[in-house]
Amino acid sequence: MSKEWEDNGVVPNISHDIYNIFVPDSEATDTHKVTNTQTGQEKYVRVDPGQTTGKAIANGQWECED
């Protein structure tokens, strides 16, 4: 992951969590809260199965912040 972003872990997201109940952990999609280490800005990124948080950030998989 880029040194610019710090992963603060998985956060609840009902749109993913309901689906995740029915699939193995290896197929789960999660939302991670990340913090920009330079500005302090916090964002949420969708991390797909088998993907790292860094790759999700590089792909621009940002979740709605509203």
C-alpha positions in Angstrom: 0.0 0.0 0.0 1.1 3.5 -0.7 2.9 5.2 2.2 0.3 8.0 1.7 -2.5 5.9 3.1 -2.8 4.0 6.4 -5.3 1.2 6.7 -7.5 1.5 9.8 -9.2 -1.8 9.2 -12.6 -3.2 8.1 -15.7 -1.1 8.9 -19.4 -2.1 8.7 -21.1 -1.6 5.3 -24.6 -3.1 5.0 -24.4 -3.4 1.3 -21.4 -5.8 1.6 -22.2 -7.4 5.0 -25.5 -8.9 4.1 -23.9 -10.6 1.0 -20.9 -11.7 3.0 -23.1 -13.8 5.3 -23.8 -16.2 2.4 -20.3 -16.6 1.0 -17.0 -18.0 2.3 -14.6 -15.5 3.8 -12.3 -15.9 0.7 -15.1 -14.4 -1.4 -16.1 -11.6 0.8 -16.0 -7.9 -0.2 -15.1 -5.5 2.6 -15.0 -1.8 3.2 -11.8 -0.5 4.8 -11.4 2.9 6.4 -8.1 4.5 5.4 -6.4 7.8 6.5 -4.2 10.0 4.4 -1.0 10.2 6.4 -0.1 13.6 4.9 -3.5 15.4 5.2 -5.4 13.4 7.8 -8.3 12.9 5.3 -10.3 9.8 6.0 -11.9 7.7 3.2 -13.5 4.4 2.7 -12.3 1.9 0.0 -14.0 -1.3 -1.3 -11.6 -4.2 -1.1 -12.7 -7.1 -3.3 -12.0 -10.8 -2.7 -8.3 -11.6 -3.1 -7.3 -7.9 -3.3 -5.1 -5.9 -1.0 -6.2 -2.5 0.3 -3.3 -0.9 -1.6 -4.5 -2.4 -4.9 -8.1 -1.2 -4.2 -6.7 2.4 -3.5 -4.6 2.2 -6.7 -7.8 1.2 -8.6 -9.8 4.1 -7.1 -12.4 1.9 -5.5 -13.6 4.6 -3.2 -16.9 4.2 -1.4 -19.4 7.0 -1.0 -18.6 9.1 2.0 -22.0 10.6 2.5 
